[in-house]
Amino acid sequence: VHFVDFHSDLICTVGRVIEKGGLAIFLQPTRGDSMDTFLGYFDRVECFAVEVKTAEEVCEDVWEKHLEALGDESYVEDLHCPRWIFLTKVEEWREKEDGDRIREWG
């Protein structure tokens, strides 16, 4: 998700390979505006419907490591602390219509 140049390709891949009702799970840091830019596709592009949910806290062990690392000057939360993204596909992917719209936007 952090490679902005590939956001549209990643969304097309989700559209193609996840079945209706299926779930794609991503775990990654926010990395500046990258995560928000990626999630913005689903708000701005009218195409196949995906329910988007995010969560900051990961498993307890990872969250504790994150809290410990906050005192380390080499630790950059934006680059190192993982966040969850859950994408549930609620409509079928239409290759021509959806793919073209996403690629135009991206």
Secondary structure as GFF3:
##gff-version 3
##sequence-region A 1 106
A	DSSP	three_ten_helix	4	6	.	.	.	ID=ss1
A	DSSP	alpha_helix	7	17	.	.	.	ID=ss2
A	DSSP	beta_strand	23	28	.	.	.	ID=ss3
A	DSSP	alpha_helix	34	44	.	.	.	ID=ss4
A	DSSP	beta_strand	50	55	.	.	.	ID=ss5
A	DSSP	alpha_helix	60	69	.	.	.	ID=ss6
A	DSSP	alpha_helix	77	80	.	.	.	ID=ss7
A	DSSP	beta_strand	83	89	.	.	.	ID=ss8
A	DSSP	alpha_helix	95	105	.	.	.	ID=ss9
###
